[in-house]
Amino acid sequence: MPADPPVPSATDEDDPGGRTARLVAAMVVIIALVPLLYLLDTPHNFFDLKIYMSAMQWWAEGHPLYDYVQGDRVQGELFFTYPPFAALLLRPFAGLRIGVTVTLFTILTVIALVVTTWWLVKPVAARHRLPWWFAVGIAVPLVLAVESTRETLSFGQINMLLVTLILADLLFAVPRKSRWSGVGIGLATALKLYPGIFIVYLLAARRWRAALVASATAAGATLLAAAIAPGDSWRFWTHELWLTDRVGRPDYTGNQSLFGLLSRFTTPGKPNQALWLLLVVIIAGYGLWRAARAMRAGDHLAGLTLTGLVGALVSPITWTHHAYWFIPAVVVLVDAGLRRPDPAAGAAGRRRRVGLLTFAVLLTAGIIYGVVSYHDWGDAFDRTNSPGEFLLRNVYVLFALLLLVLLPIRAGSTEPSTGTNTPRREPSVR
């Protein structure tokens, strides 16, 4: 008697309706959790945006821009600290009611967040044959849930404008060798100084023309501001720029930079400057070396992510709302972890794949839970005095250091955003 034929196993192709239902259910669960995080978080009521607008009104009344000061229970005194070019862009908002300004800011920030998230996840969805609506539907709520996004929205920060300029440059213009390569980075640097690390990245990757255009754009915007507001520009570049205490207390837990980590060991005193500078040189050198390798391998996303993390580590002040660069890091980890294991790698390849996905999950959980959102670290100078407190108060610093070493470079990765065809083969990972 012949044996019964084998019963075919059910697959997603056999049950597309069931697969869609599972994808939709996952989206609904994640979307439903996001409002809860905002309700649990301490609302900042657009505190920073209101400072900017008050400073603009002060300036419009004829006062020196950098004389504006506002008291704060945590930081003591807060000032307007952005370069004059940023002030020129913010000045027109001085005549608007604060409610209108808040509405415009929130809408523009959310639009920028959705657009940049689409840029990040679309190539991953295409490479792994995931529906684009599912990739975006999962990614956008998760990005909204991340502490840096919550802080950006609730404080009223301009970070997403800078991120949009940088990503547009490094994911589109630079890979395509466009004549506009470097313009976005240059404008971002003129608005807020820390994007200047991406000019160094272009130099390290030997993208000489893009680095020159970025430098010229930043210089041109700065000179334009100097022509319109010469006194304030002179004061900023010769005096205010060098007064780091205007930005805030470096030992405060919200400062997730290497200098902040060291300051929490020495407060109220300052950390050893020579030690800090030595660590900055080592970390910046290693991180930018890996970033340049990533660009040369065609992994522009990994390259810009490593550079952003370097900038966060070496800047004296890196508030939690500056920590956007963990978001593309998660995308890189997930993309590398989802690739088909190389049969030649055997068990080691499978373990690496599991390790990358596990790291992505832990990183996502860490940046959603955050550092300051659900903790009251106090207002007084408080030293780090236990291993557990060291870990909790320096989560982003430690994650950034790990990522400089462990973030995979997806050699041979070709992004759809570059205008080339997406290969069907999986990219190799270094």
Secondary structure, 3 states (H helix, E strand, C coil): CCCCCCCCCCCCCCCHHHHHHHHHHHHHHHHHHHHHHHHHCCCCCCHHHHHHHHHHHHHHCCCCHHHCEEEECCCEEEECCCCHHHHHHHHHHHHCCHHHHHHHHHHHHHHHHHHHHHHHHHHHHHHCCCCHHHHHHHHHHHHHHCHHHHHHHHHCCCHHHHHHHHHHHHHHHCCCCCCCCCHHHHHHHHHCCHHHHHHHHHHHCCCHHHHHHHHHHHHHHHHHHHHHCHHHHHHHHHCHHHCHHHCCCCCCCCECCHHHHHHHHHCCCCCCHHHHHHHHHHHHHHHHHHHHHHHHCCCHHHHHHHHHHHHHHHCCCCEHHHHHHHHHHHHHHHHHHHCCCCHHHHHHHHHHHHHHHHHHHHHHHHHHHCCCCCCCCCCCCCCCCCHHHHHHHCHHHHHHHHHHHHCCCCCCCCCHHHCCCCCCCCCCCC
